[in-house]
Amino acid sequence: MQLDDPLIFISYASEDRPRVTPFVDYLTRAGLDTWLDVRRIKGGANWDIEIRRALDKCQIIVVFISNKSVSKRGFVQREMKLALEKAEEKLVDDIYVVPVILDSDAPYPDQLKGIQYISADDDDCNDKLLDAIRHQLDRLGASVQQAQQDASLTWTFSKYKESQNGIPGYEIEFRAIKFESEKYEHVHEIGEVIKGDLVRCAMDFRSTIMNPVPEHFNYGQDRYSRTNTLDVTCSEPRIVGRMLSISYMSDTYYAGAAHPNHHSSSYVFVLDPLHVIQRLESLFNKEEDALVVIRDEARRQLLAPREGEDPAYSLDEEWVHRGTESWDHFRTFGFSEEGLELTFDPYQVAAYAYGHQFVRIEYRLIDNLLKREIRSTLDRPQYF
């Protein structure tokens, strides 16, 4: 295992590469781990999965904005679109965006409104960019440290990676987590449960090496075009009262497929007494009443017009309804200070190109439906 270093993702239009590269070189010389596509994606590797893997792992996204990268419909570069989608998913908790304006007359994207930008015209632009990144990393570190202190437990991440050449071969990478606490006696078991599931997935994935497919692959091919890939990352844990939530994202690519598969999963634990919440419906007194509230609010949010978005890209109502019909459709969940968080995989409520979809059910909608012991665990008000 090896500990993770903060990763800085560089998002830019390919036409701007000559102007962006000096910034990246400066950040690299300053000791930061920067991710630039042309330097990190190996020949033959799947572009889509490599970009998404980097975005899942990064702590900072530096977005370079120019007249070439912006159009009336927004960012025309797919990489930038993915980066901004990832920022929208995690901006509040995990990922921070640092915009850099390369052209002073470039339109500022709606997705970044409210975020302070840096101008490349400034003489000290390099220093401002480095200071902004360090500030955000310090802010993230302080936020995590405060969360750990408030919860009376600590956690650390470690990375596991292995690969095997074959026809096809495989490459596995996952992020494990370790918990420690003087207050909660069994909290270390959380990491053991999660790591056990990750190792089981790795074992299943390794089995592909035992089933060569010589009619489709051979050792004369580029290695990355005949390699199955499994990459699993996780977010920072969220702790509300004595309820702990962790979300995982897995990217799986089978050599020769049209695109990778993206799957979300979650773990929710009560810290005292330590146990796992297996099913969302188990938290409510009247499951059917809770399902109606959660289903209706999820559909409302998924179908609501989104600011700055082309109406042509809104979600299909029939698809959304089909993917939010039963409790089985709400398997990836967790809790934040604001409410119940739900994640929907590609194809569940929209086409693959739309990526994951996210919904937050505010506590005010479900407080009176939660079981009394669950409200106590979440430090929510009691209803009699």
Secondary structure, DSSP 8 states (H G I E B T S, - for coil): -B----EEEEE--GGGHHHHHHHHHHHHHTT-EEE-HHHHS-TT--HHHHHHHHHHH-SEEEEEE-TTTEETTEE-SHHHHHHHHHHHHHTTTT-EEEEEESSTTS---GGGTTS--EETTSTTHHHHHHHHHHHHHHHHHHHHHHHHHHHT-EEEEEEEEEEE-STTEEEEEEEEEEEE-SSSTTTHHHHHHHHHHHHHHHHHHHGGGGS--TTT--TTS-GGGGEEEEEEEE---EEETTEEEEEEEEEEE-TT-SS-EEEEEEEEEEETTEEE---GGGGBSSHHHHHHHHHHHHHHHHHS--TT--GGGS--HHHHHHTTSSGGG--SEEE-SSEEEEEE-TTTSS-GGG--EEEEEEHHHHGGGB-HHHHHHTT-----
